[in-house]
Amino acid sequence: MEQNVQQSLHNLVQRLLSVAEPSDSRFQIEFDPDWPSPCYSQTAEAGEMVSWQPVPIDTQLSFANIENALQITLNEQFCHYFTTQWSFNLLTQANEGQCELLQVSNQDDFERLQQNLIGHLMMKQRLKQPPTLFFGLTDEDDFILSVDNASGEVVLEQVGKNPVRCLAPDLATFLDGLG
């Protein structure tokens, strides 16, 4: 049975947390009182390192404004990916190398993601390329991880170019292969 993207994301976080040492920098971040997030495990002075971990989103988030403005239906798995948990970016390992999975840590961060996504989709339209939905960064300059909006495949693409290859048939499968 196909696993959904929320469960795959949850399982990935559990795998990352289970191998994390207390000093693991993947789950340490500088505290920013001007950027509140339910992910912070504690409060501290601005700039002090604090622990964090993802927490479930308990409010309704939607990409409807983008869909209405650009007259596009966004891939459902992509929408679920960004509306499942509040989290800072997740550093992880794919077969191809290091990657950083983008996440949203609060409502303002979700709005910033949407603004960046609108810019990305408008660039794709201008270049007459099929729409892709970015969700991660790679250790290669200018290469990003995206979901092909039509097929749902996870693809590797260079910014401003068509995808160079398919990495997984869907987002859940891709997440399940990370460690």
QUIFEN-V477853 format. One record per residue. N is the residue number from 1. RES is the residue in one small letter. OMEGA is omega in degrees with one decimal (NA if undefined). NEAR is the number of other ideal C-beta (glycine too) atoms within 8 Angstrom. D_CENTER is the distance of its C-alpha to the mean C-alpha in Angstrom with 2 decimals. Layout:
n=N res=RES omega=OMEGA near=NEAR d_center=D_CENTER
n=N res=RES omega=OMEGA near=NEAR d_center=D_CENTER
This chain:
n=1 res=m omega=-178.6 near=2 d_center=23.81
n=2 res=e omega=-179.4 near=5 d_center=20.31
n=3 res=q omega=-179.8 near=8 d_center=17.77
n=4 res=n omega=-173.8 near=9 d_center=15.28
n=5 res=v omega=178.4 near=13 d_center=11.51
n=6 res=q omega=180.0 near=8 d_center=11.89
n=7 res=q omega=178.6 near=9 d_center=14.48
n=8 res=s omega=177.3 near=14 d_center=12.76
n=9 res=l omega=177.2 near=12 d_center=9.82
n=10 res=h omega=-179.6 near=10 d_center=12.80
n=11 res=n omega=177.8 near=11 d_center=14.78
n=12 res=l omega=179.7 near=13 d_center=12.42
n=13 res=v omega=179.1 near=13 d_center=12.39
n=14 res=q omega=177.3 near=8 d_center=16.13
n=15 res=r omega=-179.5 near=10 d_center=16.71
n=16 res=l omega=179.3 near=13 d_center=15.19
n=17 res=l omega=-176.0 near=9 d_center=17.20
n=18 res=s omega=179.3 near=6 d_center=20.25
n=19 res=v omega=-177.5 near=5 d_center=20.66
n=20 res=a omega=172.4 near=9 d_center=19.83
n=21 res=e omega=178.1 near=4 d_center=22.99
n=22 res=p omega=-178.9 near=4 d_center=23.74
n=23 res=s omega=-177.7 near=5 d_center=23.45
n=24 res=d omega=-177.7 near=8 d_center=20.12
n=25 res=s omega=178.3 near=5 d_center=18.43
n=26 res=r omega=-178.8 near=8 d_center=14.94
n=27 res=f omega=172.9 near=11 d_center=15.77
n=28 res=q omega=179.6 near=10 d_center=17.88
n=29 res=i omega=175.9 near=9 d_center=17.20
n=30 res=e omega=179.1 near=8 d_center=19.71
n=31 res=f omega=178.0 near=14 d_center=20.66
n=32 res=d omega=-178.4 near=7 d_center=20.55
n=33 res=p omega=178.8 near=7 d_center=22.78
n=34 res=d omega=179.1 near=5 d_center=21.90
n=35 res=w omega=-174.9 near=9 d_center=18.20
n=36 res=p omega=178.7 near=7 d_center=18.72
n=37 res=s omega=174.8 near=11 d_center=16.17
n=38 res=p omega=-179.1 near=7 d_center=17.09
n=39 res=c omega=-179.0 near=12 d_center=15.22
n=40 res=y omega=177.6 near=12 d_center=18.14
n=41 res=s omega=-178.4 near=7 d_center=20.71
n=42 res=q omega=171.8 near=7 d_center=23.47
n=43 res=t omega=-177.6 near=6 d_center=24.60
n=44 res=a omega=173.4 near=8 d_center=26.11
n=45 res=e omega=178.7 near=5 d_center=27.47
n=46 res=a omega=177.4 near=9 d_center=25.24
n=47 res=g omega=177.8 near=6 d_center=23.93
n=48 res=e omega=178.4 near=8 d_center=24.78
n=49 res=m omega=177.2 near=7 d_center=22.42
n=50 res=v omega=174.6 near=13 d_center=21.37
n=51 res=s omega=175.5 near=8 d_center=19.64
n=52 res=w omega=168.5 near=11 d_center=16.60
n=53 res=q omega=-178.9 near=10 d_center=14.77
n=54 res=p omega=175.8 near=10 d_center=12.33
n=55 res=v omega=-179.5 near=9 d_center=14.37
n=56 res=p omega=174.4 near=7 d_center=14.40
n=57 res=i omega=-177.2 near=9 d_center=14.09
n=58 res=d omega=175.9 near=3 d_center=17.73
n=59 res=t omega=-179.8 near=5 d_center=17.85
n=60 res=q omega=175.3 near=3 d_center=17.40
n=61 res=l omega=-175.7 near=7 d_center=14.54
n=62 res=s omega=174.1 near=7 d_center=14.89
n=63 res=f omega=-175.8 near=10 d_center=14.14
n=64 res=a omega=-179.4 near=6 d_center=17.93
n=65 res=n omega=176.9 near=8 d_center=18.77
n=66 res=i omega=-179.2 near=13 d_center=16.90
n=67 res=e omega=179.9 near=11 d_center=18.41
n=68 res=n omega=-176.8 near=7 d_center=21.78
n=69 res=a omega=-176.6 near=7 d_center=21.81
n=70 res=l omega=-179.3 near=10 d_center=20.91
n=71 res=q omega=-179.2 near=5 d_center=22.58
n=72 res=i omega=171.7 near=9 d_center=19.81
n=73 res=t omega=-178.7 near=3 d_center=18.38
n=74 res=l omega=179.1 near=11 d_center=14.65
n=75 res=n omega=-173.4 near=11 d_center=13.79
n=76 res=e omega=-179.0 near=6 d_center=13.83
n=77 res=q omega=176.8 near=13 d_center=11.40
n=78 res=f omega=179.9 near=13 d_center=8.59
n=79 res=c omega=178.3 near=11 d_center=10.04
n=80 res=h omega=-179.2 near=11 d_center=10.33
n=81 res=y omega=-176.2 near=11 d_center=6.81
n=82 res=f omega=180.0 near=13 d_center=6.22
n=83 res=t omega=-177.8 near=8 d_center=9.86
n=84 res=t omega=-174.4 near=11 d_center=10.45
n=85 res=q omega=166.7 near=11 d_center=10.18
n=86 res=w omega=-177.7 near=13 d_center=10.51
n=87 res=s omega=166.0 near=13 d_center=9.18
n=88 res=f omega=-177.6 near=9 d_center=9.22
n=89 res=n omega=-177.8 near=8 d_center=7.04
n=90 res=l omega=176.4 near=13 d_center=8.02
n=91 res=l omega=-175.6 near=7 d_center=10.61
n=92 res=t omega=-175.4 near=12 d_center=11.76
n=93 res=q omega=172.3 near=7 d_center=14.18
n=94 res=a omega=176.8 near=11 d_center=14.37
n=95 res=n omega=-176.0 near=3 d_center=17.86
n=96 res=e omega=-179.3 near=7 d_center=17.58
n=97 res=g omega=179.7 near=8 d_center=16.69
n=98 res=q omega=172.7 near=9 d_center=14.34
n=99 res=c omega=178.1 near=15 d_center=10.66
n=100 res=e omega=-179.8 near=11 d_center=8.08
n=101 res=l omega=178.7 near=11 d_center=4.55
n=102 res=l omega=178.6 near=10 d_center=3.12
n=103 res=q omega=174.3 near=12 d_center=4.13
n=104 res=v omega=-174.1 near=10 d_center=7.38
n=105 res=s omega=177.6 near=10 d_center=10.62
n=106 res=n omega=-177.5 near=11 d_center=13.17
n=107 res=q omega=178.8 near=6 d_center=14.48
n=108 res=d omega=178.0 near=7 d_center=15.01
n=109 res=d omega=177.5 near=11 d_center=11.49
n=110 res=f omega=178.5 near=11 d_center=10.58
n=111 res=e omega=177.8 near=8 d_center=13.54
n=112 res=r omega=176.1 near=8 d_center=12.63
n=113 res=l omega=-178.9 near=11 d_center=9.36
n=114 res=q omega=178.1 near=11 d_center=11.87
n=115 res=q omega=178.5 near=8 d_center=14.41
n=116 res=n omega=178.8 near=9 d_center=12.47
n=117 res=l omega=176.7 near=12 d_center=11.61
n=118 res=i omega=178.2 near=11 d_center=15.33
n=119 res=g omega=179.1 near=8 d_center=16.41
n=120 res=h omega=-178.5 near=11 d_center=14.58
n=121 res=l omega=177.8 near=13 d_center=16.10
n=122 res=m omega=176.1 near=9 d_center=19.40
n=123 res=m omega=179.3 near=9 d_center=19.52
n=124 res=k omega=178.0 near=11 d_center=19.08
n=125 res=q omega=-178.4 near=9 d_center=21.89
n=126 res=r omega=179.8 near=6 d_center=24.04
n=127 res=l omega=-178.9 near=7 d_center=23.81
n=128 res=k omega=177.3 near=4 d_center=24.58
n=129 res=q omega=177.2 near=8 d_center=21.66
n=130 res=p omega=-178.3 near=8 d_center=19.93
n=131 res=p omega=172.2 near=10 d_center=16.74
n=132 res=t omega=-175.7 near=14 d_center=13.40
n=133 res=l omega=-174.6 near=13 d_center=9.94
n=134 res=f omega=176.9 near=11 d_center=7.68
n=135 res=f omega=-178.5 near=12 d_center=4.08
n=136 res=g omega=178.8 near=10 d_center=5.59
n=137 res=l omega=177.0 near=7 d_center=8.98
n=138 res=t omega=177.3 near=13 d_center=12.11
n=139 res=d omega=174.6 near=5 d_center=15.31
n=140 res=e omega=-179.3 near=6 d_center=17.13
n=141 res=d omega=174.7 near=3 d_center=17.79
n=142 res=d omega=176.7 near=6 d_center=16.40
n=143 res=f omega=-178.9 near=10 d_center=14.59
n=144 res=i omega=174.4 near=12 d_center=11.02
n=145 res=l omega=-177.5 near=14 d_center=9.21
n=146 res=s omega=170.7 near=13 d_center=9.42
n=147 res=v omega=172.8 near=14 d_center=10.64
n=148 res=d omega=-172.1 near=14 d_center=14.30
n=149 res=n omega=-177.3 near=11 d_center=14.90
n=150 res=a omega=-173.3 near=7 d_center=18.36
n=151 res=s omega=-175.5 near=4 d_center=18.24
n=152 res=g omega=179.2 near=10 d_center=14.80
n=153 res=e omega=171.5 near=11 d_center=14.93
n=154 res=v omega=-175.8 near=14 d_center=12.21
n=155 res=v omega=173.3 near=14 d_center=13.75
n=156 res=l omega=-180.0 near=12 d_center=14.13
n=157 res=e omega=173.1 near=12 d_center=15.26
n=158 res=q omega=-177.3 near=8 d_center=16.92
n=159 res=v omega=178.5 near=7 d_center=16.29
n=160 res=g omega=-177.9 near=5 d_center=19.03
n=161 res=k omega=173.2 near=8 d_center=20.03
n=162 res=n omega=177.4 near=6 d_center=19.83
n=163 res=p omega=-179.7 near=11 d_center=17.71
n=164 res=v omega=175.6 near=9 d_center=19.74
n=165 res=r omega=177.3 near=6 d_center=19.04
n=166 res=c omega=179.4 near=9 d_center=17.47
n=167 res=l omega=-179.0 near=11 d_center=15.71
n=168 res=a omega=-179.0 near=10 d_center=15.61
n=169 res=p omega=178.5 near=7 d_center=17.08
n=170 res=d omega=-175.4 near=12 d_center=14.08
n=171 res=l omega=179.5 near=15 d_center=10.57
n=172 res=a omega=178.8 near=13 d_center=12.39
n=173 res=t omega=178.8 near=11 d_center=14.69
n=174 res=f omega=-179.9 near=13 d_center=12.23
n=175 res=l omega=-179.9 near=12 d_center=10.65
n=176 res=d omega=-178.6 near=10 d_center=14.32
n=177 res=g omega=-177.9 near=9 d_center=15.34
n=178 res=l omega=177.1 near=12 d_center=13.34
n=179 res=g omega=NA near=6 d_center=15.24
